Amino acid sequence: MIRLTLLCLLMLAFRVNAAPGFPVDAPLAAPIFAVDSAASDHITLYDVTNNISRDLNLGRMIQRVWGFTPDGCRVIVTLGNTPARLFSARLDGSDLLELVQFTGSSWGVWDAHMQPNGDRIAFTLIDTDGTGEQRHRIALVSANGGEPVFLSITGDEHTPRWSADGQWIVYVSYETSPEGSREADLWMVSADGVNKYRMTTFNAGSVSMPRPSPDGDLIGFVYSPSPNNDQFWMIGAQPDALPTQLSYNAVLALDLTWQPDSAAMISAARDMQGIAENRLWRIPLVGNADSDAAQLAVDASLAYLDYPRYSADGQRLAFRSEYALQLLNLSDGSWRTLDNQANTPPVWSPVGFMGESSCPA
């Protein structure tokens, strides 16, 4: 009854806004990307081919977009806050579908990530156990909805990310050290839950931002020996691989992603090479990033850069500058500032998306 009531409220509050002067029912062309608004009260879809946007308001609550289904025809979102619930919807905001069926009395969903070329969504399910303790467990659910399948059991796991082939999930798991501190290491689990490997065993500090490379060979991550002391690392995406340190000086890493060709990682970082402001840095996979990292070539007037994300075809890069969305065309180096501000990283439509007109009716 609670779920039905929530869904009814969401549908009553639903509206779609097109960019000024553009028909609301005009189909979006490929590629598109989605972001939350700065106030997290709606989601915006950008058609970068036609330079138009569409706003989706899916309810009077916090809205967070996590990605698209593999055909690009539905967005994956969470609605609400503490707890948030997981939904998908068509690109016009219709056919809102709650995806996770769980019997706990107090629970929510976060960090959803769609399986590449598959039909499952990995996410963190947050619930309260019988003792009143909050648990964070890695789980899977069908893109059509259903009961979750759990892949972790210790109750303090976070940030699931699929490998490029959709066969593995990397995540971080926290444990309490003998000194009483809560510290995280990197883990990898097969999609069927049968094989699970601990990838790092740092004596102290924590791993964050696990990022499988597009070619499937590597996993990039940030290791922090102490708070606000971040270093860039990578490790081979197979059991018994040894981690490789890519930087040594303390920086504040705000975000991490891969170049489409897997030749380097891109980070939004502060205090890199003596520059206090956060810029976008190319982190090389050989050498020492403290001296060898280079800033991405963007307009010099842009400041406080973060959340870089490449389109699925590798031809465009979306990022933020002081919350304002920027779009860089990598083929000719041109860029433009988009109208809206964003609260979260852009998420791009997948390679399989052929435009909204190709989506099922």
Protein Blocks (a to p, Z undefined) as FASTA:
>chain_A
ZZmmmmmmmmmmgccdddehiafklccdddddddddfklpaccdddfklopaddddebjc
ddddfbdcfkopaccddedehiaddddddfkopaiacfbdcfbfbdcdehiacdehiabd
cdddddddfkopacdddddddfkbpadddfbfnopaghiacdfkopaccdddddddfkop
acdddddddfklmaccdfbdcfbdcdehiacdfklpaccddddfbghiacddddddbehi
acddfbfbdcddfbdcddfklpaccdddehiehiabacdddddfehjfklmpccddddfk
bghiehiacdfkopaccddeehiacdddfknopacddfbdcfbdcddddfklgbjklpcZ
Z
